[in-house]
Amino acid sequence: MFTRWTNYSEYLKRRHGHSVYRIGVDGGFSCPNRRSDKTGGCAFCDGTGSVAVYQRKAESGYTRLSSYDAEVASGILKPQLTIREEIERGRSFLKRRYGAEGFALCFQSYTNTYDTVDNLRRKYDEALSVIDFEEFIVSTRPDTVPDDVLSLLSSYRTERRDVWVEFGLQSADDSTLEYINRGHDTACYLDAVTRAHEHGLLVSTHIILGLPGEGRESFIRSAEMLNRAGSDAVKIHNLHITGGTELADEYLDGVITAMSEERTLEAVELFLRHLAPEIIVERMISETPYHRLIAPRKFPDKSKFLSHLDARMTRNNTRQGDCYEKR
């Protein structure tokens, strides 16, 4: 067990008394940052909407190290299932693969609060009725959570079930957010976290390490912003450059690069050291399937990366929060 950072799986075991596995579903939502024809959006987004791998049946023939496939990377292959079918498929996969018994429901793809309250309620109700979920997670943007949506999400809280909102922030630098076309600023994020907490919701924040123009000071500022906001958890992503994106064009033109494993280890360690020790670390690296990935191509899988990170932090005698200064 890794002890140099606040581990998500251990948190879930303490909270629920057993392991809890996340079922990611595509609720059929869009994104306010994309055009009606699915173009536009953030500079790093390939238009597939972060659909869970086990839901992408049309891509089942690919392996983790498959060659890049431009057609798949364009986002053409999408699941065509009902929410109930997605949940049943996810549960079957997780039970078969891990012997899972406890489950969390995650509306994962695109912006899962980008609809009317009535339509959101209908989709959430349908999904939560399939099985008894112990966690309810909604991935979204900080600029699409009006108070009536936060009130709706709060209504799903029970003594046994926590409700999480996952906000994509990506960087604490407004200049970077403008560069990657996020469509919101850090003030919007801070306001959204405050209001989510006022409604009794837990907040997880997505951060990308290695965005163009960013370095050590940027990574520290991102950690400090999560501390300031009081984010309950974080998902760390190393920059992945996927096909069909603005960043892919810049990479192929030689304008930007993607960090190596060694640079990523250094960045994650630095970020963690400045992160408040109570913030739960839900993810350490991106896991884009290689058939949609242009760079980095030479990178270990999650298990090896975590082992390498733990070894590095043990060797350096560092841990999450050892540079944190409470303000």
Backbone torsions as a table, in degrees:
resi	resn	phi	psi	omega
1	MET	NA	137.6	-179.9
2	PHE	-82.9	130.3	-175.7
3	THR	-120.7	2.0	-177.4
4	ARG	-83.1	-8.8	177.1
5	TRP	-144.7	165.9	-177.4
6	THR	-81.2	105.2	-168.4
7	ASN	-83.4	132.8	-176.4
8	TYR	-65.8	-45.9	-177.0
9	SER	-63.4	-35.6	177.7
10	GLU	-69.3	-36.9	175.4
11	TYR	-59.6	-45.7	-178.6
12	LEU	-64.0	-37.8	178.0
13	LYS	-64.4	-40.8	178.1
14	ARG	-67.3	-38.4	-176.5
15	ARG	-71.4	-41.1	-171.3
16	HIS	-114.7	-8.4	178.9
17	GLY	85.9	1.3	179.2
18	HIS	-163.2	173.0	178.5
19	SER	-69.7	144.5	178.0
20	VAL	-126.4	129.4	-176.4
21	TYR	-111.9	138.2	-174.4
22	ARG	-86.7	129.5	172.3
23	ILE	-104.6	112.6	179.8
24	GLY	-90.3	131.6	-180.0
25	VAL	-126.5	155.3	173.5
26	ASP	-103.6	110.3	-177.0
27	GLY	-84.7	4.5	178.9
28	GLY	80.8	21.7	179.5
29	PHE	-84.8	165.2	175.3
30	SER	-109.2	-153.9	-179.3
31	CYS	-148.4	133.5	-178.3
32	PRO	-67.6	-11.2	-178.2
33	ASN	-95.5	3.4	179.0
34	ARG	-119.5	152.5	178.2
35	ARG	-78.0	169.6	-177.7
36	SER	-62.1	-25.4	178.8
37	ASP	-90.0	12.6	177.6
38	LYS	76.0	5.3	176.2
39	THR	-86.1	175.2	-178.1
40	GLY	82.9	-148.3	178.8
41	GLY	85.4	-171.5	-178.6
42	CYS	-67.9	151.1	-174.8
43	ALA	-63.1	-21.1	-177.9
44	PHE	-99.1	-4.9	-172.0
45	CYS	-89.6	126.4	-178.4
46	ASP	-92.4	4.5	175.4
47	GLY	87.0	-0.1	178.4
48	THR	-85.0	-12.4	173.1
49	GLY	74.1	20.3	177.6
50	SER	58.1	40.1	178.0
51	VAL	-67.3	136.4	179.4
52	ALA	-55.9	140.9	-174.6
53	VAL	-59.2	-41.1	-176.9
54	TYR	-71.6	-9.6	175.0
55	GLN	-90.0	-8.4	-175.4
56	ARG	-98.1	71.3	-173.8
57	LYS	-59.6	-34.1	-178.5
58	ALA	-66.5	-13.6	179.9
59	GLU	-107.4	14.4	-173.2
60	SER	-65.9	-18.7	-179.8
61	GLY	-79.1	-6.8	-179.2
62	TYR	-90.8	151.4	174.9
63	THR	-110.4	176.0	-177.6
64	ARG	-59.8	-32.1	-176.2
65	LEU	-105.5	21.0	178.7
66	SER	-61.4	154.5	177.5
67	SER	-67.4	156.2	177.3
68	TYR	-61.5	135.9	-179.6
69	ASP	-125.4	109.5	-173.2
70	ALA	-61.8	-35.6	-178.0
71	GLU	-66.8	-43.4	178.5
72	VAL	-66.8	-40.6	-177.9
73	ALA	-64.7	-19.6	179.7
74	SER	-77.5	-6.6	176.7
75	GLY	87.3	16.6	-178.0
76	ILE	-68.0	-40.5	-175.1
77	LEU	-83.6	113.3	-178.5
78	LYS	-129.9	148.0	177.3
79	PRO	-67.0	141.8	178.5
80	GLN	-120.6	63.8	-175.9
81	LEU	-125.9	157.2	171.0
82	THR	-74.9	164.6	177.6
83	ILE	-59.4	-42.6	179.7
84	ARG	-61.4	-43.9	179.2
85	GLU	-63.6	-38.2	177.7
86	GLU	-63.2	-42.6	179.9
87	ILE	-64.3	-44.9	-179.7
88	GLU	-63.1	-40.5	178.1
89	ARG	-64.5	-45.0	179.5
90	GLY	-62.4	-44.3	179.7
91	ARG	-63.0	-42.9	179.4
92	SER	-60.9	-44.2	179.7
93	PHE	-62.8	-47.1	-175.5
94	LEU	-69.8	-34.4	176.6
95	LYS	-69.0	-41.0	-179.6
96	ARG	-69.5	-40.9	-174.5
97	ARG	-80.4	-40.2	-172.0
98	TYR	-122.9	-3.1	-174.8
99	GLY	68.7	30.9	-173.7
100	ALA	-64.3	141.5	175.2
101	GLU	-124.0	-32.1	177.2
102	GLY	-103.2	140.8	-172.9
103	PHE	-133.9	147.7	171.3
104	ALA	-115.5	139.4	176.3
105	LEU	-95.7	127.1	178.8
106	CYS	-125.9	114.6	168.1
107	PHE	-78.0	104.9	-161.6
108	GLN	-105.2	-34.4	-166.4
109	SER	-92.8	132.3	179.6
110	TYR	62.6	-145.6	-172.5
111	THR	-108.6	103.9	-165.0
112	ASN	-88.8	15.5	168.2
113	THR	-123.2	11.7	-174.8
114	TYR	-90.6	73.3	-179.4
115	ASP	-170.5	176.6	175.8
116	THR	-71.2	157.2	179.0
117	VAL	-60.8	-38.8	-179.9
118	ASP	-63.3	-43.8	179.3
119	ASN	-68.7	-38.2	176.4
120	LEU	-61.5	-45.4	-179.9
121	ARG	-60.1	-42.8	-179.5
122	ARG	-60.9	-45.6	-178.1
123	LYS	-70.7	-42.8	178.5
124	TYR	-62.3	-45.6	-179.6
125	ASP	-59.5	-44.9	-179.5
126	GLU	-59.1	-47.1	-176.5
127	ALA	-66.6	-44.2	-176.1
128	LEU	-71.2	-14.1	-179.9
129	SER	-84.3	-11.5	-173.6
130	VAL	-71.4	-49.5	175.8
131	ILE	-141.7	173.1	-178.2
132	ASP	-85.5	95.2	-178.3
133	PHE	-82.4	141.7	-179.1
134	GLU	-96.9	-14.4	174.7
135	GLU	-140.9	143.8	175.9
136	PHE	-124.6	121.5	-172.1
137	ILE	-125.8	130.1	179.4
138	VAL	-123.7	117.6	179.3
139	SER	-90.3	130.9	-174.6
140	THR	-158.2	-167.9	178.5
141	ARG	-112.7	151.7	-179.6
142	PRO	-68.5	-14.4	-179.6
143	ASP	-96.6	11.8	-179.9
144	THR	-131.2	40.1	179.3
145	VAL	-132.0	68.8	174.4
146	PRO	-62.2	163.4	-173.7
147	ASP	-61.5	-32.3	179.8
148	ASP	-68.3	-30.6	175.8
149	VAL	-71.4	-41.3	177.9
150	LEU	-63.9	-36.7	176.3
151	SER	-63.8	-41.3	177.4
152	LEU	-60.7	-48.4	179.7
153	LEU	-59.9	-40.8	-179.5
154	SER	-62.8	-28.6	-178.3
155	SER	-66.7	-15.3	-179.8
156	TYR	-90.6	-1.5	178.1
157	ARG	-72.1	139.0	171.7
158	THR	-134.8	175.4	177.9
159	GLU	-60.5	-31.4	-176.3
160	ARG	-96.1	-22.2	-173.9
161	ARG	-116.0	123.1	171.4
162	ASP	-89.3	151.3	175.7
163	VAL	-117.6	125.8	-178.7
164	TRP	-112.1	143.6	168.3
165	VAL	-113.7	126.3	177.1
166	GLU	-102.1	117.1	179.6
167	PHE	-102.8	129.7	170.3
168	GLY	-80.8	110.3	173.4
169	LEU	-102.9	-53.4	176.3
170	GLN	80.5	-40.5	-179.0
171	SER	-155.5	151.7	175.4
172	ALA	-90.6	0.8	-178.9
173	ASP	-101.7	117.4	-179.1
174	ASP	-60.8	-32.3	178.9
175	SER	-64.8	-36.3	176.7
176	THR	-69.0	-41.9	179.4
177	LEU	-60.6	-37.6	177.2
178	GLU	-68.8	-40.7	-179.6
179	TYR	-61.2	-40.7	-178.3
180	ILE	-91.4	8.3	174.2
181	ASN	61.6	45.6	179.1
182	ARG	-69.1	-33.5	179.1
183	GLY	86.0	7.2	174.2
184	HIS	-149.3	168.6	178.7
185	ASP	-117.4	-178.9	-177.3
186	THR	-69.3	-30.6	177.8
187	ALA	-61.9	-38.2	177.1
188	CYS	-61.6	-43.3	178.3
189	TYR	-61.9	-48.7	-178.1
190	LEU	-60.2	-40.2	178.5
191	ASP	-65.4	-41.9	-178.6
192	ALA	-65.0	-40.7	178.5
193	VAL	-64.3	-44.0	179.1
194	THR	-58.1	-47.2	-177.7
195	ARG	-69.5	-36.3	176.9
196	ALA	-61.4	-44.2	178.3
197	HIS	-64.7	-37.0	177.5
198	GLU	-61.4	-26.1	178.3
199	HIS	-92.9	8.6	176.5
200	GLY	79.5	17.3	-178.8
201	LEU	-93.7	149.7	172.5
202	LEU	-89.8	149.6	-174.5
203	VAL	-124.7	131.3	169.6
204	SER	-115.9	143.6	-175.7
205	THR	-122.3	133.1	176.5
206	HIS	-91.3	131.1	177.9
207	ILE	-127.9	137.8	174.0
208	ILE	-107.7	125.6	175.4
209	LEU	-100.7	128.6	179.1
210	GLY	106.5	13.5	176.6
211	LEU	-64.3	152.1	-176.7
212	PRO	-52.9	132.0	177.2
213	GLY	84.8	-4.9	-177.4
214	GLU	-100.6	151.6	178.9
215	GLY	-149.4	-152.9	-173.0
216	ARG	-53.3	-47.9	-177.7
217	GLU	-64.6	-35.6	177.6
218	SER	-65.7	-41.0	-179.3
219	PHE	-64.3	-39.9	178.4
220	ILE	-65.4	-43.2	179.3
221	ARG	-61.3	-37.0	179.0
222	SER	-65.3	-42.5	177.0
223	ALA	-61.9	-43.8	-178.6
224	GLU	-66.1	-31.1	177.9
225	MET	-69.1	-38.7	177.1
226	LEU	-65.0	-37.9	176.1
227	ASN	-62.0	-47.0	-178.7
228	ARG	-62.1	-41.0	-178.4
229	ALA	-72.1	-25.0	-174.2
230	GLY	78.9	30.5	177.2
231	SER	-57.3	136.9	-177.9
232	ASP	-81.2	-23.4	-177.6
233	ALA	-153.4	167.2	178.4
234	VAL	-140.2	145.1	167.8
235	LYS	-115.3	115.5	-179.6
236	ILE	-94.9	132.2	176.1
237	HIS	-122.8	130.7	165.2
238	ASN	-79.8	147.7	-175.7
239	LEU	-60.5	120.2	172.1
240	HIS	-109.2	131.8	179.7
241	ILE	-102.7	109.0	-175.9
242	THR	-104.0	156.7	-176.8
243	GLY	-63.9	151.1	176.6
244	GLY	76.7	17.8	-178.1
245	THR	-115.9	164.0	176.6
246	GLU	-63.6	-38.3	179.9
247	LEU	-67.2	-31.6	176.7
248	ALA	-62.9	-42.4	178.2
249	ASP	-60.9	-42.2	-179.5
250	GLU	-68.3	-37.1	178.3
251	TYR	-65.2	-46.1	-178.7
252	LEU	-67.5	-24.5	175.6
253	ASP	-85.0	-2.2	178.7
254	GLY	81.0	15.1	-177.0
255	VAL	-81.6	-36.3	-177.3
256	ILE	-129.5	166.4	177.4
257	THR	-130.7	171.0	173.8
258	ALA	-115.7	141.8	-175.7
259	MET	-68.5	143.4	172.3
260	SER	-72.5	172.8	176.8
261	GLU	-60.8	-43.8	-177.4
262	GLU	-60.7	-44.1	178.9
263	ARG	-67.2	-35.3	178.7
264	THR	-67.8	-41.7	176.6
265	LEU	-58.7	-45.0	179.2
266	GLU	-62.1	-43.0	-178.5
267	ALA	-66.2	-45.0	-178.9
268	VAL	-65.5	-42.6	177.8
269	GLU	-59.4	-45.7	179.7
270	LEU	-61.7	-45.9	179.0
271	PHE	-58.8	-47.9	-178.1
272	LEU	-63.0	-38.3	-177.7
273	ARG	-63.4	-29.0	179.8
274	HIS	-97.0	0.7	-179.8
275	LEU	-89.3	137.7	178.5
276	ALA	-53.7	135.9	-172.4
277	PRO	-64.7	-21.4	-178.6
278	GLU	-84.2	-9.8	-179.6
279	ILE	-73.2	127.0	-177.0
280	ILE	-75.9	134.4	178.5
281	VAL	-99.0	107.6	-175.9
282	GLU	-88.8	-25.7	-177.3
283	ARG	-153.7	150.2	-179.3
284	MET	-113.9	-32.5	-177.0
285	ILE	-142.0	162.3	174.6
286	SER	-74.9	154.0	179.6
287	GLU	-132.2	45.5	177.9
288	THR	-62.9	129.8	176.1
289	PRO	-56.7	140.2	-173.1
290	TYR	-64.2	-23.4	179.9
291	HIS	-74.3	-5.9	173.3
292	ARG	-114.5	3.9	-170.1
293	LEU	-109.2	127.6	174.5
294	ILE	-90.6	-43.3	-179.9
295	ALA	-157.5	148.5	-1.6
296	PRO	-81.6	140.3	-178.5
297	ARG	-91.6	-27.7	-179.6
298	LYS	-102.7	96.2	-174.8
299	PHE	-155.5	140.0	-179.5
300	PRO	-72.4	164.0	174.9
301	ASP	-73.9	175.5	-173.8
302	LYS	-58.7	-44.8	-176.6
303	SER	-60.5	-45.9	179.9
304	LYS	-67.1	-40.6	179.7
305	PHE	-61.1	-44.8	180.0
306	LEU	-62.8	-39.7	177.3
307	SER	-63.4	-42.5	179.1
308	HIS	-65.1	-39.1	179.5
309	LEU	-66.8	-44.4	179.6
310	ASP	-61.8	-41.9	179.1
311	ALA	-63.8	-41.4	179.6
312	ARG	-63.7	-46.8	-177.6
313	MET	-69.6	-32.5	174.8
314	THR	-66.2	-44.9	179.1
315	ARG	-62.1	-39.6	-178.8
316	ASN	-86.7	-3.9	-176.4
317	ASN	53.7	48.4	177.3
318	THR	-115.2	161.2	176.3
319	ARG	-156.9	166.4	179.1
320	GLN	-57.6	128.0	174.0
321	GLY	86.7	2.1	-177.1
322	ASP	-74.3	-9.1	171.9
323	CYS	-112.3	8.3	-176.5
324	TYR	-75.4	132.7	175.3
325	GLU	-119.5	112.3	-178.7
326	LYS	-69.1	132.7	-178.4
327	ARG	-123.1	NA	NA
